[in-house]
Amino acid sequence: MDYLVVGLGNIGAEYAHTRHNMGFMILDAWAQASNVLFKTDRYGDVAEISFKGRWFVLLKPSTYMNLSGNAVRYWMQKLNLPLENLIVISDDLNLPFGTIRMRGNGSSGGHNGLEDITRKLESEQWTRIRVGIGNGFPHGGQIDYVLGNLSREELEQIPELSARIAQGIRDYSTIGLQRAMSGINAKPKPTNKAEPEQNPGKNSPEVPER
């Protein structure tokens, strides 16, 4: 059984470590931990990971964030998958950094990539994993914030976040959504690092189409 796991982001070295590229970074860390390499294919870079008779096709779309749905629709059709075998990983401004939330469906919450996927698939009935990036930016600074680079301390947490998400996806494929959500959505152990001040903000800015 195949699953399509999509990490959202923008291609190009200038975006590599930006907050909006959390999906790409999570998949890169998972592939590295699994000793697999991405290969450039149509609409994106693709890698494959197997687990207990299941194959996870990891996709980093090359369409830029605002047109992510083109890549997802193509690969869903190519793999002939039902919507329940689609999992999309995105950044989320409304969650503190490192918080993970898995849901079986839902709205885009203003996220350009999620919104385009919903539009192209004509459905919200697919699983998404939102990864918090915090919203510690001044009024009017949202675009600069999400297109800004993660700090060194935040980058160091990516492998751990990726491992938690990978386990949640494996659980989803074997024991179902509800039990996977119970595990992945659990609050991680507290650290001694101070939390940055959080300001209210929209989930994703309007990043110009590329």
C-alpha positions in Angstrom: 0.0 0.0 0.0 1.3 3.4 -1.0 1.0 6.7 0.8 1.9 10.1 -0.6 3.6 12.3 2.0 3.9 15.9 0.8 6.2 18.5 2.6 5.3 22.0 1.6 7.9 24.7 0.8 9.5 26.8 -1.9 12.4 25.6 -4.1 15.6 27.5 -4.3 18.6 27.9 -1.9 17.3 31.2 -0.7 14.3 29.5 0.9 16.1 26.4 2.2 16.0 27.2 5.9 13.1 29.6 6.0 10.1 29.0 8.3 7.8 28.5 5.4 9.9 25.6 4.3 9.2 23.5 7.3 7.6 20.8 5.2 10.7 20.4 3.1 13.0 20.3 6.1 10.9 17.6 7.8 11.1 15.4 4.7 14.8 16.0 4.2 15.5 14.9 7.8 13.3 11.8 7.5 15.1 10.8 4.2 18.5 11.4 5.7 17.6 9.3 8.8 16.4 6.5 6.5 19.4 6.7 4.2 17.4 7.4 1.1 18.0 10.2 -1.5 15.5 12.4 -3.3 15.4 12.3 -7.1 14.1 15.0 -9.3 10.9 14.0 -11.0 7.9 15.7 -12.5 6.5 18.4 -10.3 9.1 17.8 -7.6 11.7 15.8 -5.8 10.7 12.3 -4.7 12.0 9.7 -2.3 10.6 6.4 -1.2 10.7 4.7 2.2 9.2 1.3 3.1 7.8 0.2 6.4 6.0 -3.1 7.1 4.8 -3.6 3.6 3.9 0.0 3.1 5.6 2.5 0.8 5.8 6.2 1.7 6.4 8.4 -1.4 7.9 11.6 -0.1 7.3 14.6 -2.3 8.8 18.1 -2.2 6.8 20.0 -4.9 8.8 22.2 -7.3 5.7 24.3 -8.1 6.3 26.9 -5.3 3.9 27.1 -2.4 1.0 28.8 -4.1 0.7 26.1 -6.7 1.4 23.0 -4.5 -1.9 21.5 -5.6 -0.6 20.9 -9.1 2.1 18.5 -7.8 -0.2 16.8 -5.3 -2.9 16.2 -7.9 -0.4 14.8 -10.4 1.2 12.4 -8.0 -2.1 11.3 -6.5 -3.3 10.3 -10.0 0.0 8.8 -10.9 0.0 6.5 -7.8 -3.8 6.0 -8.1 -4.3 6.8 -4.4 -7.5 7.5 -2.4 -7.6 10.8 -0.5 -7.1 8.9 2.8 -3.6 8.0 1.6 -2.5 11.6 1.3 -0.6 13.3 4.2 0.5 16.9 3.9 3.1 18.6 6.2 3.0 22.4 6.5 4.2 25.2 8.7 1.7 27.0 11.0 1.9 30.4 12.5 -0.8 29.8 15.1 1.2 27.1 16.9 4.3 27.6 19.1 7.5 26.5 17.5 7.8 22.7 17.6 4.1 22.0 18.3 2.7 19.3 16.0 -0.9 18.8 15.1 -2.3 16.0 13.0 -5.9 16.2 11.6 -7.9 14.0 9.2 -9.4 17.0 7.4 -10.0 20.7 7.8 -9.8 24.1 6.3 -6.6 25.7 4.9 -6.5 28.3 7.8 -5.2 30.8 5.3 -2.2 28.7 4.3 -1.6 29.2 0.6 -0.2 25.7 -0.1 -3.0 23.9 1.8 -5.6 26.2 0.1 -4.3 25.3 -3.4 -4.3 21.6 -2.6 -7.9 21.8 -1.5 -8.8 23.7 -4.6 -7.1 21.3 -7.0 -8.4 18.1 -5.2 -11.8 19.7 -4.7 -11.8 18.2 -1.2 -10.6 18.9 2.4 -10.9 15.3 3.3 -7.2 14.5 3.6 -4.7 14.3 6.5 -2.6 17.2 7.3 0.2 17.7 9.8 0.8 21.3 10.9 4.2 22.2 12.5 4.3 25.3 14.6 6.7 28.0 13.7 5.5 30.6 16.3 4.5 34.1 15.4 7.0 36.3 17.2 6.9 39.2 14.7 5.8 42.8 15.0 2.6 44.1 13.3 3.0 44.0 9.6 6.1 41.8 9.7 4.4 38.5 8.8 5.8 37.9 5.4 9.4 38.7 6.5 8.9 36.4 9.4 7.8 33.3 7.5 10.4 33.9 4.8 13.1 34.5 7.4 15.5 31.8 8.4 15.1 29.6 11.4 17.6 30.2 14.2 20.4 27.7 14.8 18.6 26.4 17.9 15.4 25.9 15.9 17.3 24.1 13.1 18.8 21.7 15.7 15.3 20.6 16.6 14.3 19.6 13.1 15.6 16.0 13.3 13.6 15.4 16.5 10.5 16.9 15.0 11.0 14.9 11.9 11.3 11.6 13.8 8.1 12.3 15.7 6.3 13.1 12.5 7.6 10.0 10.8 6.5 7.8 13.7 3.1 9.5 13.5 2.8 8.7 9.8 3.9 5.1 10.3 1.3 4.8 13.1 -1.4 6.3 10.8 -0.7 3.6 8.2 -0.8 0.8 10.7 -3.1 1.6 13.6 -5.3 4.4 12.2 -5.8 8.1 12.5 -7.2 8.4 16.0 -4.4 6.5 17.7 -1.8 8.2 15.5 -3.2 11.6 16.5 -3.1 10.7 20.2 0.6 10.0 19.9 1.8 12.8 17.6 -0.3 15.5 19.1 0.9 14.8 22.6 2.6 17.8 24.2 6.4 17.2 24.1 8.5 17.3 27.3 9.2 20.9 28.4 12.7 22.3 27.9 14.6 24.9 29.8 14.6 27.3 26.8 12.5 30.4 27.2 9.6 30.6 24.8 9.5 33.7 22.5 6.6 36.1 22.9 3.7 35.1 20.7 1.7 37.6 18.8 -1.6 36.8 17.1 -1.3 36.3 13.3 -2.7 34.7 10.3 -1.6 31.3 9.5 0.2 32.1 6.2 0.9 35.3 4.3 0.3 35.8 0.6 3.6 34.9 -0.8 3.9 36.0 -4.4 3.5 33.2 -6.9 6.8 32.2 -8.6 
